[in-house]
Amino acid sequence: MLVTITTSCTFSSYEPRNKNNICQIFKEQKKWYRSASTSRKRWGVPISVAMSIIYYESSFKSDARPPRRTCLFIFPGARLSSAYGYAQAIDSTWKTYQNSTRRYGADRDDFDDAIDFVGWYCHKTSVECGIKKNDAFRQYLAYHEGQKGYLRRTYRRKSWLVKRARQVQQRAVMYARQLNQCENELNRRNSFCIWPF
């Protein structure tokens, strides 16, 4: 029994079976809920917002990368950007996050680090751009364009991005509604987990 409990609570790189149900995601991977809760507590960003951003950035794939360009229409070339991992953070922004939070060993393909990054970034956006932390629509625009790009309103030239940001908002609302129904149960289940040191 002890082995079963411990195994169910440890982290593994996994992709949720049902990405449309946040309760199911967290019931399958209990450490993800703990990580999401810690990020919310640290940065004040709702779990539903952070999870919706991750969904649209990587579809919860730990090793997600942008597609490659093609050379001579045949050979694979360089990737479109250095974005990587759950949060699709680029190299320079990830380095800034590591230095700012002193999480020097943080990895982009580790969910715990990735959701903390999203919380940190949205907090930074709130401070620099005056966007509320629960405003998934505007938070995503700034997440994609950067705070400076958002303030310059570069998203106005990208109708596809505005559409995507509305989808992020809709999913965040859905996730929030679902989480409201199961969070008490998740907290009770989480209290039984034995976390390895």
Number of C-alpha atoms within 10 A of each C-alpha: 6 8 7 8 13 14 14 16 20 15 15 13 13 12 14 17 10 11 14 15 15 24 22 17 17 20 17 18 20 20 21 20 22 18 18 25 18 17 24 21 13 13 18 16 26 21 25 25 29 29 25 27 30 22 19 18 24 18 17 23 21 20 15 18 19 16 12 13 14 12 10 8 8 8 9 12 13 12 13 11 14 13 20 22 23 31 33 27 23 14 14 11 14 22 15 12 20 17 11 11 13 10 12 13 8 19 17 24 19 17 26 21 21 26 26 25 26 26 27 21 23 31 21 16 23 20 13 12 17 10 18 15 21 20 17 29 22 23 29 28 23 25 22 18 17 17 21 13 14 20 13 11 14 14 17 12 9 10 10 11 16 17 12 15 23 17 18 29 23 16 22 26 17 17 20 20 13 17 20 11 11 15 15 11 12 17 14 10 12 18 10 11 17 14 14 7 3
